[in-house]
Amino acid sequence: MKPIDERIEQILDNIATYQAVALEDYGVPAWQALPPASAPHLAFRPHCGQLTHTQDDTDHFWYWEGEGVYWKPHWEDLQVSGVCVSGSHAVDVPKIPTDEVWAKFDAALSGGAAVLLEPEPESTTEVREQPSEPGQVTASALQSAPIENSLLPVLLWGVVAIAALSGLAWLLFGRGHKKANSAPRSATPETVNNQPTSPTEITYDFEL
């Protein structure tokens, strides 16, 4: 049996995509994002409270905003027939033609197929480092020399310690040596005159 509208079959085959469009663009929940059973030109199933009813001697008629959407020669459960949705979860939905939603639905299907056929390309963006100034250490240089980086604090402390010891040694030994050199020299005996001193005269108690 050929459906009333051939598009409904494709909608039912891809119902998740159709319901996503209905929710995102129109705020229609999934359980109402289906064309009414007897009004395929309308995109969504209304809350049953949105329909009005009339009848004559032979038929029952249901209208949505003045447009007849369903009629039968006898009373029928409208929710079971797929004409509308009732219950606490049902909400009032906008009256939108299937043609309008179909265009968005078809575009969503095309976009979804493109995503499946074309995997996301891997990023090939390369991060280039700015040229460093003379004497400036770059991040890559630090990363490529972890051993040198770990020894750098030790070397710096070693230099500081040597400098401190050198200064202390200079204070202790340099100043002491300077004082020793600057001490007054002991006085040497000076000659009273240039004449040699005569030997000590010895007195004898007899004459030679």
C-alpha positions, 0 to 999 in steps of 0.5 A: 500500500502506497503511503499518503505522502512518500516523505513520511516513510523517509521520516520514519526511517530517520526519525531521530534526525527529524525529532532533533530538528523539531526540538531545536527549531520549534521546541516540539518534544520527540513524542509529538514530532510526527505528522498526524495520521490523517493530515500528512501536510502538518509536521507535528501531532498536536495536543488533543486539547488543541483540536475542536470537534463537531459531528452530524448524523453520519460523521465526526470532524476534528479541526486544528485552528479551523482546519479539518485534520480528521474525520470518521463516520464513528467516534475513535480514540484520536491518540491511538489513531495518531491524530494527536497526543494526550496526557500530562506529557503532551504540550501545545505545539505550533501548526507547521507545514511538513514542507517547511520542516522537510527542508531542514530535515533533508539538509540535516540528513545531507550534513550528517552523511557528509560528516560520516564520509569525510572524517575530521582531518588531523590538525597539522598546525605547527607551533613555531617559536619566536627567534630568541634574542642573544643570551635568551634561553628558549623554552625548547632549549630548556626542555631539551636539556633537563640535566643541565637545568637540574644542575644549574641551581647547584652550579650557581650555589657553588659559585656563590660559596666560592666567592664567599670563601674567597672574600673571607680568606682575603679578610683573614690572611690578606689584612694580617699579612699587610699588618706584618709588612707595615710593622716598624723595623727594630732599630739597628745600632748606629755608629757614633762616628766613622772612627773605629773603636779602640780596643779596651785598654788593660791596666797592669800593675807593673811596667814593661 
